[in-house]
Amino acid sequence: MPVLYKTDIPSDADLKVCVTGIRSEADLVVYETTSPWEATQSQIWCYSDIRGEASKAVYFTNSAWEADLIIYKTDIQSDAEWLNNAKTGLV
């Protein structure tokens, strides 16, 4: 489901994302994988270099004010979860 394409152009993105180092500030805790087969839930992300394979284009920003979604990255797949359910439709 969330196979994403990273873009360097903010206006080209479907979603602007900011990464935080503080879990409680995040809307979503994300687990990143290199396997599109594992990306079956909105909190498990895989990236593709081919835009046509991706469900959304994302732009990573350093500004939380500019972001549509604030994420916290985890190394444990079972820890990935939505912390702000109001934003679940974004991904």
C-alpha positions in Angstrom: 0.0 0.0 0.0 2.4 2.8 1.0 5.0 2.5 -1.7 6.3 6.0 -1.9 8.4 8.1 -4.2 10.7 10.7 -2.7 10.8 14.0 -4.6 13.0 17.0 -4.1 10.4 19.4 -5.4 7.8 20.5 -2.7 5.2 21.4 -5.3 5.5 17.9 -6.9 4.7 16.1 -3.7 1.3 14.7 -2.7 2.4 14.8 0.9 5.0 16.9 2.8 6.6 15.0 5.7 8.8 16.1 8.6 10.8 13.6 10.7 11.0 14.2 14.4 13.3 12.6 16.9 10.6 12.8 19.7 7.9 10.1 19.4 5.2 12.1 21.2 5.4 14.9 18.7 4.7 12.5 15.7 1.4 11.8 14.0 2.7 8.5 12.8 5.4 6.0 13.8 6.8 4.6 10.6 8.8 1.5 9.9 10.8 1.6 6.7 11.4 -1.5 4.6 13.1 -2.2 1.3 10.5 -4.8 0.4 7.2 -3.6 -1.2 5.7 -6.9 -0.1 6.1 -5.9 3.5 4.4 -2.4 3.0 0.9 -3.7 3.5 -0.2 -1.1 6.1 -0.1 2.7 6.1 2.5 2.8 8.9 5.0 0.5 7.0 6.7 2.5 4.2 8.7 1.4 1.2 10.3 3.7 -1.3 10.5 3.3 -5.1 12.7 5.2 -7.6 10.0 4.9 -10.1 7.1 7.3 -9.6 4.6 5.1 -11.5 5.1 2.3 -8.9 4.3 4.6 -6.0 1.0 5.4 -4.4 2.1 8.9 -3.4 5.0 11.3 -3.9 6.5 12.6 -0.6 8.7 15.6 0.1 10.8 15.5 3.3 11.0 18.9 4.9 12.8 20.1 8.0 9.9 22.3 9.1 7.1 20.8 11.1 5.0 23.9 10.2 5.3 23.2 6.5 4.6 19.4 6.9 1.3 17.7 6.4 2.5 14.8 8.4 5.1 14.4 11.2 6.6 11.0 11.5 8.9 9.2 13.9 11.0 6.4 12.5 11.3 3.1 14.4 13.5 0.0 13.7 10.9 -2.4 15.2 8.0 -3.2 12.8 5.5 -4.0 15.5 6.1 -0.5 17.0 4.8 1.3 13.9 1.4 2.9 14.6 -0.8 6.0 14.1 -0.6 8.4 17.0 -3.0 10.9 15.4 -5.9 9.0 13.9 -7.3 12.2 12.4 -4.5 12.0 9.7 -4.9 8.4 8.7 -6.4 9.3 5.3 -3.2 11.1 4.3 -1.2 8.0 3.4 
